[in-house]
Structure formats: C-alpha cells, structure tokens
Amino acid sequence: MPDMLLSNCRLFDGKQLHDDLDVVIDAGRIQAIPARGAPRKNIDAVVDLGGELLAPGFIDLQVNGGGGVLFNAAPSVETLGTMTAAHRAFGTTACLPTLISDDRELTRQAIDAVATALSSNTPGVIGIHLEGPHLNPEFRGVHEAAFMRDLDDDAMQLITSMVAGRTLLTLAPETVPVETIAALRAAGITVFGGHSAATFEEARAALDAGMSGFTHLFNAMTPLQSREPGMVGAALDDADSYVGIIADGYHVHPATLRIAIRAKARGKVCLVTDAMPVVGAAKASFELYGQTITARGGRCLTADGVLAGSAIGMCDAVRNTVRFGGVELGEALRMASAYPATAIGVADEMGFVRPGYRANLVTLDADLKVTRTWIDGDMQVHD
C-alpha cells in the first residue's frame, strides 16, 4: 500500500480541530501529522481533501445488519462483509456485528464467523456484540422470549471463547449473580446491562461487580421515576459507566436525548445505530423470527408497531445529535468514535487521529455527509 499524504483539510483529531495540519498514512497506520506545507519525503500519493472535515472513523457498537442482510439470518463471513461495506458508506470504519437472542448453535456460528473475519482482516470487524439471550422476557422488546435462558457454565464457555477482537455482552443483571458479572469482566468480556427489569439497587450492584455500560439507554429497561430511579437512573447517576444511545428521533425523543447528554458524565455517551438490514439497501423490509419488519418513516417496525432496530447509519446519528441533540460537532464526533473506542478498550489504536494509530478515517462535507473513508489506510470514495 503506497504512502499517502492527506492535505487541505480541517482535521478533527478526536480532541480538537486543526486547520493547519496534514496526515501521512504508511502501511495502514498514521505515520505522521505534519504542519501543512512541510517538506514531503517518500510520499507516493497526495490526496487533496478540498477543505473538508477529516475525523476519526466512526465505531458502532451495535450493528444487527445492513446492505440487505441480517447477522442472525446468516452468521457468516460473507454476511459480515456485506454489512460492513454498507455501513462504511455512513462513515463506520469499525463495528461490533450484533447477534440478538437466538439458539446456542447459531450463537456459536456467529462467534466463529467473527473469529474468521478477524483472522482474515475483514474490513471493519473488530469483535462481536451478543445482545442476549440472557435477558428479562418482561423487557424483551423484539427479542424472542423462547430463546432466553440462564447464563450457565456452557454459556460462559461460549461467551468467552473468542480469543481475538472484543466481545460485548448485553445481559439483564437481575437474572445473573453478581459473581458471574465479575467472572465475565475478569475474562475480558465487556458487560452492558439491557432488556432488564432491574431496580436501581440491582443495577448498582452489577456496576460494582464490573458491568461497565448500558445498551440503548431508555429502551427496554426500567425507567427513571421519582421514588424508583430504575436502570435509567443508575445509568445516568453513575460517573464511570458508558451508555449507548440511538439518536434516530424515535427510540429516544430529542428532548430526552438532550437531557441524557447533559445528565451523563462527559465522555460516557456513545452513539449506536442498532441498525437493521434496510440500512444501505434498496429493500425496505426483512424477516426476523419469522415476522416481516418494515422500515416506515425512518424507523423499523413489526406489523404490531413494535420498534425493531433502526434505519440509520452513524453519520445520520452524528447529524441528528448536532441538529436536534444540541451538541457541538466535536462532541458528537467523539460520541461516534473516541468514546465507543474507550468503552470497549480499543482507544489505544482507534478513535483518534494520532501517529501509530490505525488509519481509520472519514471525511464529511458541510452537510455532514460522508465523502471518503479509510480502513487501515485503504481509501474509498463515496457518492
């Protein structure tokens, strides 16, 4: 891969904006960030970015599907390639393909597919998100209750079986002993709470045991009330944990989004898409658990009107966070890159534009639409 100089851009490095810096990419990594106009040595290609915004590539912790395919429907390397290619056009350069509650054999296939994708360097795959099946049926949302089960020794062995990449597990903390959460954390699993009827005290105990975040805040969890703070209250009250939030205007009302961002400790809110196959696809429907899900008016719904994931990409989430979330652009970009990277422990190689980091980058035009992406230094132009 030739050395590449990215010039004539507004560089957001994950912390602040610069108007006078270039970026040099070498062998898939950021080699240097020189002052604009500095002498150029051993550069094979110069890319003029036309004054556009260059930022760290987006990191999505919750991607169920994209490009017309659903991970649950066909957990294979081919499916992963289709999903990540679709989301790349929305600025996502790294993601956790997400398997929602299913049987044990399909879960094993999904983990094997991600492990193979990691070993073969499938662009954009950095691990897996297992959203279930250790959830509370009372708050299952679109998940199938028949697949929900206890987290036993066999499940623990399966969850901890992937040796490369990152594994994020969403569970209902009230359904497992706190010792299990501690054991998962000790095994290197990132544990988030979700689809849960947990009280504030149960959520607090899980946090103390090693749970480090909350999946799609407000959705499928006990709400904040005056005398019972619930899981939402525990999430907003805790200074150290992370929250994923779906900024599509449907899963969370714009006012609720603004309140949550103001209430939660800075650096702890991560944008996620919870995207379904309709993202980056011409077809507006797909099958899940034998029922047809249709994208209508920008949201995915069952025939009964139940939300079933989202129809947005990460650049949409960033744009919405700025426009109706009331967040300045730099912070919205951090919520899509630096904060997710930190939440799952990969901030030492992505989420920022720094020498030595993987060259995972995105350029955005004035309307915050994606024009180019780089994954490990490989550039793709988007219309």
N, C-alpha and C positions, 0 to 999 in steps of 0.2 A: 504494500500500500504506500503510495507516494506521500512524502511530507507535504503538508498543506498549510498555507497561511490564510487565515480568515481576517479580512480587513474591512475598514469603513463600516463599522457597526457601533451600536450603543450596547455595551457589554454589561449585563447584569450577572455578577459572579456568584450569586447566592446570598450575598450580604449587601452589596451596594452597586450603584450604577456608575459606569465609567464611559466617558466619551472620547478617550484618547488612547485606547489600548487595542492591540491586535491579539489573535490567538494562533499559536502554532501547534499543529497536530502531527505526531510522529508515531507510527506503529500502533495506532488505535488509542493512544494516550495524549493528553495535553502536555506538550513538551515545554512550552514557554508562553508567557503573556507579556510580550514586549511593548514598549511605547510605540504608538503609531509613527511610522516613518523611520523606525530604527533599521540599521543595515540588515539586509536579508541574505542569509547564507544557507546553502544546501536546501533550498525550497524548490520543490518540483511543481507545485501548483499554487496559484493565488486566487482566492475567491473573494470578489468584491460583493459585500452584503448590502450595498446600496443604502446604508444608513439605518437598516432595520435593527430590531432588538434581538440580540443574541443572548440566550439564557440556558441554564442547565435543563437538560431534557426532563420531561415530566415522569414521575414514578407513581404508578397506580397500584394500590394495594388490594384492589377488589375488581376483578375483571372476569365476568362469567362467560362472556362470548363476544363476538364481533365478526364482521365480514360474512355474516350469514350462518355462522356455526356456533354451537353451544358446547362448552367443555364437557358437561355432563352427558351430552348425547353421543360423543365420540372422543373419549380421552386419549388422544394420540399426538404424536409429534406434528403430524400434518395439520391437525386442528389448531395446535398452538401456533404454528407458523401463519395460518390464516388469520387468527385472532390478533396476533402482534402486528402483522402487516396492516390490518385495518386500523388499529389504534395508533400506529405510528403516524398516520396522516393527521391525527389530532394532537400530535406532539409528545405522545407517550413513547419513551425510549427504553423503559424498563417497567416490568409489571409482575404481579403475582397472579397467574391464572387461578381462578377461584372455582372450586368444586363445592356445590351446595349439597345438602344432606342426600346421601344415596347409600346403596348397599356396600358391604365391605369389599367385595371383589372389584367393583367399579372404582372404589377409592384406591385400591391397590394399583389398578391400571393407571389412574390419574397420576399417582406418585411416580410410577415407573416412567410414564411419558415425560413428566417434567425432568426427572433424573437424566433421561436420554437426551432431552433438549438441552440441558445444561452441559452435558459432556460433548455434545456436537455443536455447541455455541450457537444455538438457535437465537437469532437477534431478538432482544427484548425480554427474554425469560430469565428471571433471577430467583425463582423459587415457586412456592405454591401457597395458596390460602385455602385451608379446609374450613369452610363455613358450615359447621355441623359435622356429624349428626348428633352431637352431644348437647342438645338444646332443650328448651322447655316447650312442649307441644302447645301450651297455652298462648305462647307468643311466636308461633312458628311462621307467621306470615304466609308466603307462598310455598315454604318447605313442606314436604310430605311427611305427615306425622308417623306413618308406618315405618319410615327409615330411622327414626330417632331411637337411640339406645344408650345404655350406660357406657361409661368410659372404663372398660375392664383392662386386664393385662394384655390381651391380644390387641385391643385398640391402641394402647400405649405403645406397644412394639411397632405397630404400623405407622402411627403418627411420627415416631422418632426414627423411622427407617431411612430417610433421605439424608445422605452424608454431605451433599453439596448444596449450595444455594440456601435460601432462607425458607423456613416453614412458619406460617402464621396460622394459628388455630383459633377459631371463634367457638366459644362454648358458653353455656348458661352456668354461671359459677355456683348457683344454688343446687345444681344437680351433681356436683362432684365434691369430694372432700378437699379442704384447702391443702392437704398434704400432696394431693395429686397435682394441683397447680404448681406447687413448689417443685415437684419432681419434673414436670414439663419444662419449667424455667431452667432447672439445673441441666436438662438435656439439650438446651439450646433452642427450645421452641418459644416463639413469641406468642403469648396468650392474650387474646382480647375477649371481652365479655359482650354478649349479644343474644338476641332472641331469648330473653330472660325475664323471669318474674321476680328477680332478686330484690330484696329490700335494700335500703341504704346500708344497713349493717352487714348484710351478706356480701354486697359489692365491696364494701370497705375491707372486709376480711380477705377477700380474694386479692385485692390490691396489695395488702400487706404480705400475702403469700407469694406474690410475683406476677400477678396479672398486670399488664402494662398498658392496656388501652381498651377502647370500646368501639365496636363495629356499628357503622351507620347510626350515629348518635340520634336519639329521639325515636327511631323506628324500631319496633319490635322489642321494646323494653319498658320497664315501669317508669312512669313519668314523674317529674318534679311536682310535688304538691306541698301545701303549707305545713302539714304535720307529718308527712312521709316523703322525704326527698327522693326516694327510689333510686334506680340505677342512674337516671339522668342527673339527679342531684349529686350522686357520688362522683360521676364523671366530671361535672363542672367544678365541684369543690376541690378535687384532688389536683395538686400543683404539678405532679410528676408524670401522670399518665397522658396518653395520646387519645384523640378521638378522630375517627373517620366521619366525614360528613358529605352527603350527596347534595351538591348545590345545583339542582335542576329546577328549583322553584316548586316542586311537587312533594318530594319526600320531606322537605323542610320548608316552611313558609319563609319568605325573605326576611320578615321581621324576626322570626325565630333564629334564622341564620345570623343576623346581626347581633342579637342578644347573646347567642352562644359564643361568638368570636370575641365579644367584649368580656364575657364572663370567664372564659377558659384562659389559663395561663398562656402567655405568648410563647409561640414555638411548639405548641402541642396540638394544633388543629391541622389535620391532613385532609386534603380534598381527595375523594374517591369517586369513581363513576358508578360502580355496581352495574356495569354495562352488560347488556344482553346482545344477542346476535344481530339485532337491527342496526347497531352502530356500524357505519361503513358499509352497509348493504342496501340493495335496492328493494328487497322484500321487507314488508312491514310487519311480518308475523313469524312465529316459530312455535315449536312444540316443546312443552315442559311437563313432565309427569303425565303425559297423555292428554293434556289440555292445550288449546291454542291460546297463545299470548299475542296480543296485537298492540303495536305502537300507535297511539292515537293522541294527537295534540301534544306530542313531545314526551309522552310517558308510556310505559309498558303496563298493560292491564290484562287481567284474566276476563273471562266473559262475565264474571260477577263483579267486576270493577276493583279487584284487589291489585295493588301495586306489585309488580313482578320485575324488579330491577329497573334500570333506567335506559334511556335512549340517547345519552350524551357521551361525548368524548371529553378528555381532560382540558383541551383548550376552551370548550364550552363552559366547563366548571370554573376555570380561571376567569373567563369573561363575565360570567354571572356573579362571581364573588366580588369583582370590581364594580359591576354596574348596579346590582341590587343588594349586594352584601355590604357596600360602603367601605370596602377595603382598598387601600392604595395598592398599586400594581406590584410593587416589590414584595409586599407581604403575601399577596395572592400567589405570586410565583414561588415563594418559599413554601407555601401551603401545598404546592403541587410538586415540589422537588426536595428541598433541604429537609423539611420536617418529616415527610414519609421515609426518606433515607435514614434519618436518625432513629425513627420509630422502630425500624427493623434491623438496625445495626449495620448499614452499608454506607454510612456517611464518610467513611474513610476512603471511598473510591468513586462515589457519585453523589449527585445532589448539589454540587458546587462546581464552578469553573476554576480549577487550581492545577498547577503543574503536578504531574504524576497521576492525576485522576483519569478515569476512563473518559474518552471523548464522546460523551452522550450529550448532545446539544440540540437546541431548537431555535429557529428564527421565527419571529412574529412580526406581522405588518402593523400598520396603525390601527386596524380593526381587531387586532389580536387573533388573526387567522394565521395558521401555520404555513410557512413558505418552504422551509427546509428542515430536515432533521439529520443528525449524525448518530449512529450507533457504533461505538468502538471505532470511530474515525471514518466509517463508511457514510458518505453523504447521499441523501435522496432529496430530490426537489418535488414539492407538492403543488399542485394547481389550486 
